[in-house]
Amino acid sequence: MPSNSLDATLDASAIGLSGLCLVHCLLLPVAAALLPALAFVGEAEWLHLAFVAVALPLAGLALVRAHRRRPLPPALFGLAAAGLSGLGAGALGWPTHALETPLTVGGSLALASAHLWNWRRRPHARCAG
């Protein structure tokens, strides 16, 4: 797989993971209220930690590879760091359990935005025609 293709795959995977995280945070509690059998998945703390455990290395690899190719603006790194911090704080229930969902949703959106920004910075083939 060519390097540029791998970079695009990493960013796309990270954006997809952020989307899954949003679905988990926003839709699963509603589904669990309607179907109590899903409640155990909606409140599974291990799942929150698993999202962060996958997001950290995936985001780090994608952004470090992109930075080596073409230096990233500090604001992009800051947006990614804020996103990862929000995800981590939400997964750990810090500073309070009541802030878990807002921190996780905000972190997920910030991280997805950073990956989208990173993806848009890459040169893309233009359509001929």
MIROLO-338925 format. One record per residue: residue in one letter; x, y, z of N, C-alpha, C in turn. Coordinates in Angstrom, 2 decimals. Layout:
BEGIN
+------+---------+---------+---------+---------+---------+---------+---------+---------+---------+
| resn |     n.X |     n.Y |     n.Z |    ca.X |    ca.Y |    ca.Z |     c.X |     c.Y |     c.Z |
+------+---------+---------+---------+---------+---------+---------+---------+---------+---------+
|    a |       X |       Y |       Z |       X |       Y |       Z |       X |       Y |       Z |
...
+------+---------+---------+---------+---------+---------+---------+---------+---------+---------+
END
This chain:
BEGIN
+------+---------+---------+---------+---------+---------+---------+---------+---------+---------+
| resn |     n.X |     n.Y |     n.Z |    ca.X |    ca.Y |    ca.Z |     c.X |     c.Y |     c.Z |
+------+---------+---------+---------+---------+---------+---------+---------+---------+---------+
|    m |    0.85 |   -1.18 |    0.00 |    0.00 |    0.00 |    0.00 |    0.89 |    1.23 |    0.00 |
|    p |    0.74 |    2.13 |   -0.96 |    1.56 |    3.33 |   -0.99 |    1.37 |    4.16 |    0.27 |
|    s |    2.40 |    4.93 |    0.61 |    2.40 |    5.72 |    1.83 |    1.22 |    6.69 |    1.89 |
|    n |    0.95 |    7.39 |    0.78 |   -0.14 |    8.35 |    0.76 |   -1.48 |    7.66 |    0.98 |
|    s |   -1.62 |    6.45 |    0.42 |   -2.84 |    5.67 |    0.61 |   -2.98 |    5.24 |    2.07 |
|    l |   -1.88 |    4.87 |    2.69 |   -1.92 |    4.50 |    4.11 |   -2.32 |    5.69 |    4.96 |
|    d |   -1.78 |    6.87 |    4.65 |   -2.14 |    8.07 |    5.40 |   -3.63 |    8.35 |    5.28 |
|    a |   -4.17 |    8.24 |    4.07 |   -5.60 |    8.47 |    3.87 |   -6.42 |    7.43 |    4.63 |
|    t |   -5.97 |    6.19 |    4.63 |   -6.67 |    5.12 |    5.35 |   -6.65 |    5.38 |    6.85 |
|    l |   -5.53 |    5.85 |    7.38 |   -5.44 |    6.14 |    8.81 |   -6.40 |    7.25 |    9.20 |
|    d |   -6.43 |    8.34 |    8.42 |   -7.35 |    9.43 |    8.74 |   -8.80 |    8.99 |    8.61 |
|    a |   -9.11 |    8.24 |    7.55 |  -10.48 |    7.76 |    7.35 |  -10.89 |    6.83 |    8.49 |
|    s |   -9.97 |    5.97 |    8.93 |  -10.26 |    5.07 |   10.04 |  -10.50 |    5.84 |   11.33 |
|    a |   -9.71 |    6.86 |   11.56 |   -9.87 |    7.67 |   12.76 |  -11.20 |    8.43 |   12.74 |
|    i |  -11.58 |    8.96 |   11.59 |  -12.87 |    9.64 |   11.47 |  -14.00 |    8.65 |   11.71 |
|    g |  -13.88 |    7.46 |   11.13 |  -14.90 |    6.43 |   11.34 |  -15.02 |    6.02 |   12.80 |
|    l |  -13.88 |    5.89 |   13.48 |  -13.90 |    5.55 |   14.90 |  -14.57 |    6.65 |   15.71 |
|    s |  -14.31 |    7.90 |   15.36 |  -14.98 |    9.01 |   16.05 |  -16.49 |    8.94 |   15.83 |
|    g |  -16.90 |    8.58 |   14.63 |  -18.32 |    8.42 |   14.34 |  -18.94 |    7.32 |   15.18 |
|    l |  -18.24 |    6.19 |   15.30 |  -18.74 |    5.10 |   16.14 |  -18.88 |    5.54 |   17.60 |
|    c |  -17.91 |    6.32 |   18.04 |  -17.94 |    6.82 |   19.41 |  -19.17 |    7.71 |   19.60 |
|    l |  -19.44 |    8.58 |   18.62 |  -20.62 |    9.45 |   18.72 |  -21.91 |    8.63 |   18.75 |
|    v |  -21.99 |    7.62 |   17.89 |  -23.17 |    6.76 |   17.88 |  -23.34 |    6.09 |   19.24 |
|    h |  -22.25 |    5.60 |   19.78 |  -22.30 |    4.95 |   21.09 |  -22.79 |    5.92 |   22.16 |
|    c |  -22.24 |    7.14 |   22.15 |  -22.58 |    8.10 |   23.20 |  -23.99 |    8.67 |   23.07 |
|    l |  -24.44 |    8.89 |   21.84 |  -25.70 |    9.58 |   21.65 |  -26.89 |    8.66 |   21.37 |
|    l |  -26.69 |    7.62 |   20.59 |  -27.81 |    6.78 |   20.19 |  -28.00 |    5.55 |   21.06 |
|    l |  -26.92 |    4.98 |   21.55 |  -27.05 |    3.76 |   22.34 |  -27.86 |    3.96 |   23.61 |
|    p |  -27.70 |    5.07 |   24.34 |  -28.56 |    5.25 |   25.53 |  -30.05 |    5.30 |   25.18 |
|    v |  -30.39 |    5.90 |   24.04 |  -31.79 |    5.93 |   23.62 |  -32.26 |    4.51 |   23.30 |
|    a |  -31.43 |    3.78 |   22.56 |  -31.79 |    2.40 |   22.23 |  -31.90 |    1.55 |   23.49 |
|    a |  -31.02 |    1.78 |   24.45 |  -31.06 |    1.01 |   25.70 |  -32.32 |    1.30 |   26.50 |
|    a |  -32.80 |    2.54 |   26.42 |  -34.04 |    2.88 |   27.11 |  -35.23 |    2.16 |   26.47 |
|    l |  -35.15 |    2.01 |   25.15 |  -36.24 |    1.34 |   24.44 |  -36.10 |   -0.18 |   24.50 |
|    l |  -34.88 |   -0.66 |   24.51 |  -34.60 |   -2.10 |   24.55 |  -33.65 |   -2.36 |   25.72 |
|    p |  -34.17 |   -2.62 |   26.90 |  -33.32 |   -2.78 |   28.09 |  -32.20 |   -3.80 |   27.94 |
|    a |  -32.31 |   -4.72 |   27.01 |  -31.24 |   -5.70 |   26.81 |  -29.96 |   -5.02 |   26.34 |
|    l |  -30.04 |   -3.82 |   25.75 |  -28.86 |   -3.10 |   25.29 |  -28.21 |   -2.26 |   26.40 |
|    a |  -28.85 |   -2.15 |   27.54 |  -28.34 |   -1.29 |   28.61 |  -26.93 |   -1.67 |   29.04 |
|    f |  -26.62 |   -2.97 |   29.05 |  -25.29 |   -3.39 |   29.51 |  -24.19 |   -2.88 |   28.58 |
|    v |  -24.48 |   -2.70 |   27.29 |  -23.49 |   -2.16 |   26.35 |  -23.37 |   -0.65 |   26.51 |
|    g |  -24.49 |    0.02 |   26.78 |  -24.49 |    1.47 |   26.92 |  -23.70 |    1.96 |   28.11 |
|    e |  -23.62 |    1.18 |   29.13 |  -22.93 |    1.58 |   30.35 |  -21.62 |    0.83 |   30.58 |
|    a |  -21.16 |    0.07 |   29.62 |  -19.94 |   -0.72 |   29.79 |  -18.72 |    0.20 |   29.81 |
|    e |  -18.11 |    0.34 |   30.98 |  -16.94 |    1.21 |   31.12 |  -15.76 |    0.72 |   30.29 |
|    w |  -15.62 |   -0.58 |   30.13 |  -14.52 |   -1.13 |   29.35 |  -14.61 |   -0.67 |   27.90 |
|    l |  -15.82 |   -0.46 |   27.40 |  -15.98 |   -0.03 |   26.01 |  -15.45 |    1.39 |   25.82 |
|    h |  -15.68 |    2.25 |   26.79 |  -15.16 |    3.61 |   26.72 |  -13.63 |    3.60 |   26.69 |
|    l |  -13.05 |    2.80 |   27.54 |  -11.59 |    2.69 |   27.58 |  -11.05 |    2.06 |   26.30 |
|    a |  -11.80 |    1.11 |   25.72 |  -11.38 |    0.49 |   24.47 |  -11.35 |    1.51 |   23.33 |
|    f |  -12.36 |    2.39 |   23.27 |  -12.36 |    3.44 |   22.24 |  -11.11 |    4.31 |   22.37 |
|    v |  -10.77 |    4.71 |   23.59 |   -9.60 |    5.55 |   23.80 |   -8.32 |    4.77 |   23.48 |
|    a |   -8.28 |    3.50 |   23.85 |   -7.09 |    2.69 |   23.59 |   -6.83 |    2.52 |   22.10 |
|    v |   -7.87 |    2.54 |   21.30 |   -7.71 |    2.45 |   19.84 |   -7.46 |    3.84 |   19.26 |
|    a |   -8.15 |    4.86 |   19.78 |   -8.05 |    6.21 |   19.24 |   -6.66 |    6.82 |   19.44 |
|    l |   -6.07 |    6.62 |   20.60 |   -4.76 |    7.24 |   20.87 |   -3.69 |    6.83 |   19.86 |
|    p |   -3.42 |    5.55 |   19.69 |   -2.36 |    5.20 |   18.74 |   -2.75 |    5.49 |   17.28 |
|    l |   -4.02 |    5.32 |   16.93 |   -4.45 |    5.58 |   15.56 |   -4.29 |    7.06 |   15.22 |
|    a |   -4.77 |    7.92 |   16.10 |   -4.64 |    9.36 |   15.87 |   -3.17 |    9.77 |   15.87 |
|    g |   -2.42 |    9.26 |   16.83 |   -1.00 |    9.60 |   16.90 |   -0.25 |    9.19 |   15.64 |
|    l |   -0.47 |    7.98 |   15.17 |    0.20 |    7.50 |   13.97 |   -0.18 |    8.34 |   12.75 |
|    a |   -1.47 |    8.61 |   12.59 |   -1.93 |    9.39 |   11.44 |   -1.32 |   10.78 |   11.44 |
|    l |   -1.32 |   11.44 |   12.58 |   -0.83 |   12.82 |   12.64 |    0.69 |   12.90 |   12.57 |
|    v |    1.38 |   11.97 |   13.19 |    2.85 |   11.98 |   13.11 |    3.32 |   11.70 |   11.68 |
|    r |    2.68 |   10.75 |   11.01 |    3.04 |   10.47 |    9.61 |    2.79 |   11.69 |    8.73 |
|    a |    1.66 |   12.35 |    8.95 |    1.35 |   13.54 |    8.16 |    2.34 |   14.66 |    8.45 |
|    h |    2.72 |   14.80 |    9.72 |    3.67 |   15.85 |   10.11 |    5.04 |   15.63 |    9.48 |
|    r |    5.45 |   14.38 |    9.37 |    6.75 |   14.08 |    8.73 |    6.73 |   14.44 |    7.25 |
|    r |    5.59 |   14.24 |    6.64 |    5.45 |   14.54 |    5.20 |    5.38 |   16.03 |    4.95 |
|    r |    4.61 |   16.73 |    5.78 |    4.41 |   18.17 |    5.64 |    4.02 |   18.70 |    7.01 |
|    p |    4.84 |   19.59 |    7.61 |    4.58 |   20.03 |    8.99 |    3.13 |   20.51 |    9.19 |
|    l |    2.56 |   20.03 |   10.27 |    1.18 |   20.38 |   10.61 |    1.15 |   21.71 |   11.37 |
|    p |    0.10 |   22.49 |   11.16 |   -0.04 |   23.72 |   11.94 |   -0.25 |   23.38 |   13.42 |
|    p |    0.30 |   24.21 |   14.31 |    0.12 |   23.96 |   15.74 |   -1.36 |   23.86 |   16.14 |
|    a |   -2.23 |   24.61 |   15.48 |   -3.66 |   24.56 |   15.82 |   -4.24 |   23.18 |   15.54 |
|    l |   -3.76 |   22.49 |   14.51 |   -4.25 |   21.15 |   14.21 |   -3.82 |   20.18 |   15.31 |
|    f |   -2.57 |   20.29 |   15.73 |   -2.11 |   19.45 |   16.85 |   -2.93 |   19.76 |   18.11 |
|    g |   -3.20 |   21.05 |   18.35 |   -3.99 |   21.44 |   19.52 |   -5.40 |   20.88 |   19.48 |
|    l |   -6.02 |   20.91 |   18.29 |   -7.36 |   20.37 |   18.13 |   -7.37 |   18.86 |   18.38 |
|    a |   -6.38 |   18.17 |   17.84 |   -6.28 |   16.72 |   18.07 |   -6.03 |   16.42 |   19.55 |
|    a |   -5.14 |   17.18 |   20.18 |   -4.84 |   16.97 |   21.60 |   -6.08 |   17.23 |   22.46 |
|    a |   -6.83 |   18.29 |   22.13 |   -8.05 |   18.58 |   22.87 |   -9.06 |   17.45 |   22.70 |
|    g |   -9.16 |   16.93 |   21.48 |  -10.07 |   15.82 |   21.23 |   -9.70 |   14.58 |   22.01 |
|    l |   -8.42 |   14.23 |   21.97 |   -7.97 |   13.05 |   22.72 |   -8.13 |   13.24 |   24.23 |
|    s |   -7.89 |   14.46 |   24.69 |   -8.07 |   14.75 |   26.12 |   -9.53 |   14.60 |   26.53 |
|    g |  -10.43 |   15.11 |   25.68 |  -11.85 |   14.97 |   25.97 |  -12.29 |   13.52 |   26.00 |
|    l |  -11.80 |   12.75 |   25.02 |  -12.13 |   11.32 |   25.00 |  -11.62 |   10.62 |   26.26 |
|    g |  -10.37 |   10.92 |   26.61 |   -9.78 |   10.28 |   27.79 |  -10.49 |   10.67 |   29.07 |
|    a |  -10.78 |   11.97 |   29.23 |  -11.47 |   12.43 |   30.44 |  -12.86 |   11.81 |   30.52 |
|    g |  -13.55 |   11.76 |   29.39 |  -14.89 |   11.16 |   29.38 |  -14.85 |    9.69 |   29.73 |
|    a |  -13.89 |    8.97 |   29.18 |  -13.77 |    7.53 |   29.44 |  -13.46 |    7.25 |   30.91 |
|    l |  -12.73 |    8.16 |   31.53 |  -12.37 |    7.97 |   32.93 |  -13.38 |    8.59 |   33.89 |
|    g |  -14.40 |    9.28 |   33.33 |  -15.40 |    9.92 |   34.18 |  -14.84 |   11.08 |   34.98 |
|    w |  -13.86 |   11.75 |   34.42 |  -13.21 |   12.87 |   35.10 |  -13.62 |   14.17 |   34.46 |
|    p |  -13.89 |   15.22 |   35.13 |  -13.81 |   15.39 |   36.59 |  -15.04 |   14.83 |   37.31 |
|    t |  -16.16 |   14.69 |   36.60 |  -17.34 |   14.07 |   37.21 |  -17.99 |   13.14 |   36.20 |
|    h |  -18.74 |   12.18 |   36.70 |  -19.45 |   11.25 |   35.83 |  -20.49 |   11.98 |   34.98 |
|    a |  -21.05 |   13.07 |   35.51 |  -22.07 |   13.84 |   34.79 |  -21.51 |   14.48 |   33.51 |
|    l |  -20.21 |   14.72 |   33.46 |  -19.59 |   15.34 |   32.29 |  -19.08 |   14.31 |   31.27 |
|    e |  -19.28 |   13.04 |   31.56 |  -18.76 |   11.99 |   30.68 |  -19.23 |   12.15 |   29.24 |
|    t |  -20.53 |   12.27 |   29.02 |  -21.05 |   12.35 |   27.66 |  -20.63 |   13.65 |   26.97 |
|    p |  -20.78 |   14.83 |   27.59 |  -20.35 |   16.04 |   26.89 |  -18.86 |   16.05 |   26.55 |
|    l |  -18.03 |   15.56 |   27.45 |  -16.59 |   15.51 |   27.18 |  -16.27 |   14.54 |   26.05 |
|    t |  -16.92 |   13.39 |   26.07 |  -16.66 |   12.39 |   25.04 |  -17.16 |   12.85 |   23.68 |
|    v |  -18.34 |   13.42 |   23.63 |  -18.89 |   13.91 |   22.36 |  -18.03 |   15.06 |   21.82 |
|    g |  -17.71 |   16.00 |   22.68 |  -16.85 |   17.12 |   22.27 |  -15.48 |   16.65 |   21.81 |
|    g |  -14.90 |   15.71 |   22.55 |  -13.60 |   15.17 |   22.18 |  -13.64 |   14.44 |   20.85 |
|    s |  -14.69 |   13.67 |   20.66 |  -14.84 |   12.92 |   19.42 |  -14.99 |   13.86 |   18.22 |
|    l |  -15.81 |   14.90 |   18.38 |  -15.98 |   15.88 |   17.30 |  -14.68 |   16.63 |   17.01 |
|    a |  -13.96 |   17.01 |   18.06 |  -12.69 |   17.72 |   17.86 |  -11.67 |   16.82 |   17.15 |
|    l |  -11.59 |   15.57 |   17.57 |  -10.63 |   14.67 |   16.95 |  -11.00 |   14.38 |   15.50 |
|    a |  -12.27 |   14.15 |   15.22 |  -12.71 |   13.93 |   13.84 |  -12.42 |   15.16 |   12.99 |
|    s |  -12.62 |   16.35 |   13.56 |  -12.32 |   17.59 |   12.83 |  -10.84 |   17.70 |   12.52 |
|    a |   -9.99 |   17.33 |   13.47 |   -8.55 |   17.36 |   13.24 |   -8.16 |   16.40 |   12.11 |
|    h |   -8.74 |   15.21 |   12.12 |   -8.42 |   14.26 |   11.05 |   -8.96 |   14.72 |    9.71 |
|    l |  -10.12 |   15.33 |    9.69 |  -10.67 |   15.87 |    8.45 |   -9.78 |   17.00 |    7.92 |
|    w |   -9.34 |   17.88 |    8.81 |   -8.43 |   18.95 |    8.44 |   -7.14 |   18.35 |    7.87 |
|    n |   -6.61 |   17.36 |    8.55 |   -5.39 |   16.70 |    8.08 |   -5.60 |   16.08 |    6.71 |
|    w |   -6.74 |   15.44 |    6.50 |   -7.04 |   14.80 |    5.22 |   -7.15 |   15.85 |    4.11 |
|    r |   -7.77 |   16.98 |    4.41 |   -7.95 |   18.04 |    3.41 |   -6.64 |   18.73 |    3.05 |
|    r |   -5.65 |   18.68 |    3.90 |   -4.35 |   19.30 |    3.64 |   -3.55 |   18.51 |    2.61 |
|    r |   -3.86 |   17.24 |    2.47 |   -3.12 |   16.37 |    1.55 |   -3.45 |   16.73 |    0.10 |
|    p |   -2.47 |   16.64 |   -0.78 |   -2.79 |   16.85 |   -2.20 |   -3.66 |   15.70 |   -2.71 |
|    h |   -4.71 |   16.04 |   -3.43 |   -5.61 |   15.04 |   -3.98 |   -5.58 |   15.14 |   -5.50 |
|    a |   -5.74 |   14.01 |   -6.13 |   -5.78 |   13.99 |   -7.60 |   -7.00 |   14.77 |   -8.06 |
|    r |   -6.81 |   15.59 |   -9.07 |   -7.92 |   16.36 |   -9.65 |   -8.59 |   15.55 |  -10.73 |
|    c |   -9.89 |   15.70 |  -10.83 |  -10.64 |   15.00 |  -11.85 |  -10.32 |   15.62 |  -13.22 |
|    a |  -10.02 |   14.79 |  -14.16 |   -9.78 |   15.29 |  -15.52 |  -11.09 |   15.28 |  -16.26 |
|    g |  -11.34 |   16.28 |  -17.01 |  -12.58 |   16.24 |  -17.77 |  -13.06 |   17.52 |  -18.10 |
+------+---------+---------+---------+---------+---------+---------+---------+---------+---------+
END
